[in-house]
Amino acid sequence: MVRVFLFLFGSRSSDQIVPPRGNSAWLTVLASISMAFIAVFALALTLAVDRVANRWSLDLAQTATVRIIAPNDEIDNQTEAALNALRTTPGIASAEVLDAESQAELLAPWLGKDLPIENLPLPRLIEVTVIGNGPDINNLTLRLSAEAPGARFDDHRKWRQPLRDAANQLRLMALASLALVGFTLAIIVTLAANASLASNAGIIHTLRLIGATDAYIARAFVRRITFRTAAGALLGTVLAMLALFPFSDLKTGSTYLTGMSFEGWHWALPLGIPALAALTALIATRTAASRHLHRAA
């Protein structure tokens, strides 16, 4: 804690040996602004897609479908038998037969809106809404096979798993993206630190002649570049959050942009990006300064 306090508040006069302007200064600030902006958007997009995937998975978990394929003279009887079995099964809130119009809406994305559904040999579909943990699938399947042999129960499990897998992959991609942003920022800061140290070789030599230690010189460069990076990252974070704020009003469920923003306490997550950027700059600059001063000794 003492070292942190001295770094933040102590020996600020040492900062005077680092020029406040120059190509390296602008490079550091602009790089940190850009990287923070990208990091916030990557974080927001990942959270948004994760919410959409969870919402779709929850919707699928609360619904099921029964498909009935039977001869024309038996399909009505089997439909009634299946409805009776479903409505008397614990864990099922409701079971309703989909009419021709609803089936046409389901098939429209693949077969078009002007579908002559009455001329197609489509199965009878029953939409099921489940509650709690849902029904006992094994018992329900056995009952349906006995009372309605043409009925097949689908709990949408095969659709939920790909959504979970996609959400997990997106989380990994987000972590990889943030790590790549941090790595890129570290490279840029290192280059900026080396350029600043090289351009101030005369000042560093003079300071050594009057007794300044390498630790004192390195701390001056580390402090200056770290604060520049933190300030740039903070500005980039604020700009990105302002740019994302209008997306929080998009509540239409038919768009992929729905909720492509932060919700609730998630708005606090981007505030950690400037701190991570400053930590990255601190480590990168300290490493670069130590190596440069050691070589120049």
C-alpha positions in Angstrom: 0.0 0.0 0.0 2.9 2.4 0.8 4.4 1.9 -2.6 1.0 2.4 -4.3 0.6 5.7 -2.3 4.0 6.9 -3.3 3.4 6.0 -6.9 0.2 7.9 -7.0 0.9 10.9 -4.9 4.6 11.0 -4.1 7.5 12.7 -5.9 5.4 14.4 -8.6 8.3 16.7 -9.3 9.9 13.8 -11.1 7.2 14.0 -13.7 8.8 17.2 -15.0 11.6 15.2 -16.7 9.1 13.6 -19.0 7.9 16.0 -21.8 4.1 16.5 -21.5 3.7 16.6 -25.3 5.1 14.7 -28.3 4.3 11.9 -30.6 4.6 9.2 -27.9 2.2 11.1 -25.7 -0.5 11.4 -28.4 0.1 7.8 -29.4 -0.5 6.6 -25.8 -3.7 8.6 -25.3 -5.2 7.8 -28.7 -4.4 4.1 -28.4 -5.9 3.9 -24.9 -9.1 5.7 -26.1 -9.4 3.3 -29.1 -8.7 0.1 -27.1 -11.1 1.1 -24.3 -13.8 2.0 -26.8 -13.4 -1.4 -28.5 -13.3 -3.3 -25.2 -16.6 -1.7 -24.0 -18.4 -2.6 -27.3 -17.0 -6.1 -27.1 -18.3 -6.5 -23.6 -21.7 -5.0 -24.4 -22.2 -7.2 -27.5 -21.2 -10.3 -25.6 -23.6 -9.5 -22.7 -26.4 -8.7 -25.2 -26.0 -11.9 -27.2 -25.7 -13.9 -23.9 -29.0 -12.4 -22.7 -30.7 -13.2 -26.0 -29.4 -16.8 -25.9 -30.6 -17.2 -22.3 -34.0 -15.7 -23.2 -34.5 -18.0 -26.1 -33.3 -21.0 -24.1 -35.8 -20.1 -21.3 -38.6 -19.7 -23.8 -37.8 -23.1 -25.3 -37.6 -24.6 -21.8 -41.1 -23.4 -21.0 -42.6 -24.9 -24.1 -42.9 -28.2 -25.8 -44.5 -29.6 -28.9 -46.5 -32.8 -29.6 -46.5 -33.9 -33.2 -49.2 -36.3 -34.3 -48.9 -38.3 -37.6 -51.8 -40.6 -38.2 -54.3 -41.6 -41.0 -57.0 -39.0 -41.7 -59.7 -41.2 -40.1 -57.7 -41.5 -36.9 -56.0 -38.2 -36.4 -58.9 -36.4 -34.7 -59.3 -39.2 -32.2 -55.6 -39.4 -31.5 -55.5 -35.6 -31.1 -58.2 -35.7 -28.5 -56.5 -38.6 -26.7 -53.2 -36.7 -26.7 -54.9 -33.5 -25.4 -56.5 -35.5 -22.6 -53.2 -37.1 -21.6 -51.3 -33.8 -21.7 -53.9 -31.8 -19.7 -54.0 -34.4 -17.0 -50.2 -34.7 -16.6 -48.6 -32.9 -13.7 -46.1 -30.3 -14.9 -48.1 -29.2 -17.9 -49.9 -25.9 -17.6 -51.8 -26.0 -21.0 -52.0 -27.8 -24.3 -53.6 -26.3 -27.4 -53.8 -27.5 -31.0 -52.2 -25.2 -33.5 -54.6 -24.1 -36.2 -53.7 -23.9 -39.8 -52.9 -20.2 -39.7 -50.4 -20.7 -36.8 -48.8 -23.5 -38.7 -48.5 -21.4 -41.8 -46.8 -18.7 -39.8 -44.3 -21.2 -38.5 -43.5 -22.5 -42.0 -43.5 -19.0 -43.6 -39.7 -18.3 -43.1 -38.8 -21.5 -45.0 -41.7 -22.0 -47.5 -43.1 -18.4 -47.9 -46.2 -16.7 -46.8 -48.5 -17.8 -49.7 -48.3 -21.4 -48.7 -51.3 -23.6 -49.6 -51.1 -25.4 -46.3 -54.5 -27.1 -46.8 -53.0 -29.1 -49.6 -49.9 -30.3 -47.7 -49.8 -33.5 -45.6 -48.7 -31.7 -42.4 -48.8 -33.3 -39.0 -51.2 -32.1 -36.3 -49.2 -29.9 -33.8 -50.1 -29.4 -30.2 -48.4 -26.5 -28.3 -47.6 -27.3 -24.7 -46.7 -24.9 -21.9 -44.9 -26.5 -19.0 -44.5 -25.3 -15.4 -41.9 -25.9 -12.7 -39.6 -28.8 -13.7 -42.0 -29.9 -16.4 -43.6 -33.4 -16.8 -42.0 -36.8 -16.3 -40.9 -37.3 -20.0 -40.6 -41.1 -19.7 -44.1 -41.6 -18.2 -45.7 -39.1 -20.6 -44.1 -40.8 -23.6 -45.3 -44.2 -22.5 -48.9 -42.8 -22.0 -48.9 -41.1 -25.3 -47.7 -44.2 -27.1 -50.5 -46.2 -25.5 -53.4 -43.7 -26.0 -52.2 -41.9 -29.2 -49.6 -44.0 -31.0 -49.0 -41.4 -33.6 -48.0 -38.7 -31.1 -44.4 -37.7 -30.5 -43.4 -35.4 -27.6 -40.6 -32.9 -28.2 -39.3 -30.9 -25.2 -37.0 -28.8 -27.5 -33.9 -30.1 -25.7 -32.0 -30.5 -28.9 -32.6 -26.8 -29.6 -31.6 -25.6 -26.2 -28.2 -27.2 -26.1 -26.8 -25.4 -29.2 -27.9 -22.1 -27.7 -26.0 -23.0 -24.5 -23.0 -24.0 -26.5 -23.1 -20.8 -28.6 -23.4 -18.7 -25.4 -20.3 -20.4 -23.9 -18.4 -19.9 -27.1 -19.3 -16.2 -27.1 -18.1 -15.8 -23.5 -14.7 -17.4 -24.5 -14.6 -15.1 -27.6 -15.2 -12.1 -25.4 -12.4 -13.0 -23.0 -10.1 -13.6 -25.9 -11.1 -10.3 -27.5 -10.5 -8.4 -24.2 -7.2 -10.2 -23.8 -6.2 -9.2 -27.3 -7.2 -5.6 -26.7 -5.0 -5.6 -23.6 -2.1 -7.2 -25.4 -2.3 -4.7 -28.2 -2.4 -1.8 -25.7 0.6 -3.2 -23.9 2.6 -3.3 -27.2 1.6 0.2 -28.1 2.5 1.5 -24.6 5.8 -0.3 -24.7 6.7 1.3 -28.1 5.6 4.7 -26.8 7.7 4.2 -23.6 10.8 3.2 -25.6 10.3 6.1 -27.9 10.0 8.5 -25.0 13.0 7.1 -23.2 15.1 7.2 -26.4 14.1 10.8 -27.2 15.1 11.8 -23.7 18.4 10.1 -23.6 20.2 13.4 -23.0 18.0 14.3 -20.0 18.4 10.8 -18.5 22.2 11.0 -18.9 22.2 14.4 -17.1 20.1 13.1 -14.3 22.5 10.3 -13.7 25.4 12.7 -13.6 23.7 14.7 -10.8 22.9 11.5 -8.8 19.4 10.4 -9.9 18.9 6.7 -9.5 17.4 4.5 -12.3 14.4 3.8 -10.0 13.7 7.6 -9.7 14.0 8.0 -13.5 11.9 5.0 -14.3 9.2 6.0 -11.9 8.8 9.3 -13.6 8.2 7.7 -17.0 5.9 5.0 -15.5 3.8 7.5 -13.7 3.4 9.8 -16.6 2.6 7.1 -19.2 0.3 5.2 -16.8 -1.8 8.4 -16.1 -2.0 9.2 -19.8 -3.2 5.6 -20.5 -5.7 5.8 -17.6 -7.1 9.1 -18.8 -7.4 8.0 -22.4 -9.1 4.7 -21.4 -11.5 6.6 -19.1 -12.4 8.9 -22.0 -12.8 6.0 -24.4 -15.0 4.2 -21.9 -17.3 7.2 -21.4 -17.6 7.7 -25.1 -18.5 4.1 -25.7 -21.1 4.1 -22.9 -22.7 7.2 -24.3 -22.7 5.6 -27.8 -24.4 2.4 -26.3 -27.0 4.3 -24.2 -29.5 4.7 -27.1 -29.5 1.0 -27.7 -30.9 0.4 -24.2 -34.3 1.8 -25.4 -34.6 -0.9 -28.1 -37.1 -3.3 -26.7 -38.5 -4.9 -29.8 -38.0 -8.6 -29.7 -37.7 -9.0 -33.5 -34.2 -7.5 -33.8 -30.8 -8.8 -33.1 -29.9 -5.3 -31.7 -32.4 -5.8 -28.8 -30.7 -4.9 -25.6 -27.3 -4.4 -27.2 -26.3 -2.4 -24.3 -25.9 -2.8 -20.5 -28.7 -3.5 -18.1 -28.8 -2.8 -14.4 -25.6 -3.3 -12.5 -23.8 -4.3 -15.8 -23.4 -0.6 -16.4 -20.7 -0.7 -13.7 -18.6 -3.3 -15.6 -17.0 -0.9 -18.1 -15.7 1.2 -15.3 -13.1 -1.4 -14.6 -11.6 -1.0 -18.1 -9.6 2.2 -17.3 -8.2 0.5 -14.2 -7.2 -2.6 -16.3 -5.7 -0.3 -18.9 -3.7 1.6 -16.3 -2.4 -1.7 -14.8 -1.4 -2.9 -18.3 0.4 0.4 -18.9 2.1 0.3 -15.5 3.5 -3.2 -16.1 4.5 -2.5 -19.8 6.1 0.8 -19.0 8.0 -0.4 -16.0 9.3 -3.4 -18.0 10.3 -1.2 -20.9 12.0 1.4 -18.7 13.9 -1.1 -16.7 15.3 -2.8 -19.8 16.1 0.5 -21.5 17.9 2.0 -18.5 19.8 -1.2 -18.0 21.0 -1.2 -21.6 21.9 2.5 -21.4 23.9 2.1 -18.1 
